[in-house]
């Protein structure tokens, strides 16, 4: 079932979300100081491309630098990508088939706003993207 949902997701919204995260990641990698934001954006972009069967968990080792980085991320790019998730989710919820995809889009809003200090794992709890 995860594969079917992932294929439908990829066609309807996953590709465009992936492109948005990749553009944000490339822009963030221009400066040395913002490279951690770029890496986080690339990591979440691949999660947005194929989300079903994986989940996001908080890293217990993240500290104050992750918090400060998240505040900067929200101002620079996070709010725009979160708005994209909300608009895409609303558009997907128009049809009955798209409701699970729209809900998945709404679940991605918190990680779009605050990506640092998070880890993407499969549903068995094993790390998919360790860093």
N, C-alpha and C positions, 0 to 999 in steps of 0.2 A: 504494500500500500504506500510506503514511503517513496518508492521509486515513481509510482504514478503521480503522486502529489508533487514530487520534485520536478517531473517533466512538465506538468501543467504550470507550476510555479515559474519555471525557467522561461516558458513561452510568454506568459502573461505579464510578469513583472520582474522576475529574477535577473534577467539580462540587463535591464535598464538600471536597476539598483546596483548591480555589479559594476556597470560603467561609471555610475556616480561615485562609488567608493574608490574606484581606481583613479578617477580624475582627482578626487580629493587627496588620495595618497601620493600621486605624482606631484601635485602642487606642494604638499607638505614636505616632500623629500628635496625640494629645491634648497632650503636652508638646513644647515647642520643641526640647529637647535630643534627643529620640528620633525626630524626623522622618526622619533618614536610615534608621533601622530600618523605619519605615513605608513609605518609598519602596522599600526593598529587598524588603519583604514584598509590596507590590503588584506589583513586577516579577516576582518568583518565582511569585506567584499566577497571573499570566497565562501563565507558562511551564507551571505545573502544570495549567492548563486545556487546553492543546493542545501536548504536549511532543514528539511525534514529528516529526522533520524539523529539530529544533533541538538544540543542545548548549550546555553551560556551559563557559566557559574562564576562566582566571584573568587578571586585568588586571595587566600588568607594572608599572603606575604606582601600584598600591596600596601603602600603606606601613604604618607602625606604628599609625596611627589606625584603619585597617581591622582590624588584629589586635585592638586593644583593643575596638573595637566588636563584633567577632565573639565575644569572650569574654563581654561583657555580653549579647549576643543569645542565646548558648547558655543562660545562666542564666535569662533572662527568658522566652523563647518558643521558642527553637530546639530544646530537648530534647523539648518536647511535640509539636511539629510533626514532628520526626524519628520519634518513637514512633508517631505517626499514619501516617507513610509505611511504617514497618515492619509495623504491624498490617494496613494495607491491602494491602501486598505479600504477606503471608502468606495473607490471605484470597483474593487473586486467584490465587495459585499452587495453590490446591486443584484447579482445573480445568485441563485441558490448554490450552484456549483462553486462559485467563487468565495463563499462565506468562510470556509476553512483557511483559504489563502489570505483573505482579508484579516482574519484573526491572527494569523502568523505574522502578517505585516505589522499589526499593532503590537505584537510581542517583541518586535525588533526595535521599537522606539527607544526603550531604555538603553540598549547597547549603542544605538546611534547617538544618543546624547552623551553617554559616559563610557567610552570603550576601554579606557585604561584601567587595569586592575581586574580585567575579565579574562576568562579562558573559555574556549569552545571545546566541548567534549562530545563524544557520541553518547547515545542513550545508555550505554553500559558503564559510563563514567570514565572511559579512557580518553586521554587527551588527543585531540585531532590536530590542533595547532598549539604546540607547547608554548610558543612565544608569540 
